[in-house]
Amino acid sequence: MKDGSKKVTVLVSNPALENIELSCVDREAFDTFKHYRKSFERIASEKYARGHVEADGTVCIRAIDVPTVGAN
């Protein structure tokens, strides 16, 4: 993602990919990422805006950051 002209690395953990789509176990991790990319971008942007970044400046999306499947 970008903050103005600054590139910000975003990492999505495997548990986050698994939690966002528990119902589709046959889908490859990269396919899941592509399918939910906009959601991950929104989550990363919100975390970045709140200052939730790692010491090296990356934003990490973990399982706890994604909505639970079936949550309202």
N, C-alpha and C positions, 0 to 999 in steps of 0.2 A: 504494500500500500504506500501512499505518499502523504507527506505532510508538507504541503507546498512543493518545493523542489527536492526535499529530502526523502530518500527511499527508506521505508521502514519494513524490516523483515517480519513476516507473520508465520508462525509455526502452528500447525494443527496436529495435536497428538492423536495416536491411533485410538485410544479410548474415546476421545471426542467424536471421531468418525464413527465408531461403533455405537455410541450412545445416541447419535442423531438419527440413526436408521437401524434399529434393532430388528425390524421386521424383514429386512432384505439381506440375509447373510451371504447370498451368492454374489453380491456386488463387490467388485474390487475397491480397495481404499481410494484409489485415484478417481474412479468413477463416482464414488460417493462424494468426494471433495468437489468434483465438477458440478454434480447435481445440486449441491448445497452451497456453492461458492458465494452467492449473494448473501446468504445467511452468515457465513463465516466472515465475510467482509464487514457486515454490519456489527457483528460481535467484536471483531478486532478494532474497528473504529471507535466503538463505545468504550472498550477497555483503554485504548490509547488516550482518548479524551479525558478519562478519569485518572490518567497517570499510572495505569497498571501495566508497566513495562518492566522487562528484565534489566539487569545491570548493563547488559550490552546493547540495550535499546530495542530489542525484539519484543514483539507481542506474542505471547503463547496462549493458544486456545486449548484449554483442557476440558475433560469430560464435564466438570462442574460448571463450565461456562455455557454449555449447550442446553437447550430445553430438553427435558425428559420426554421421550416418545410418549405421545398420548396426553401430555399435559395441556391444560386449558390456558 
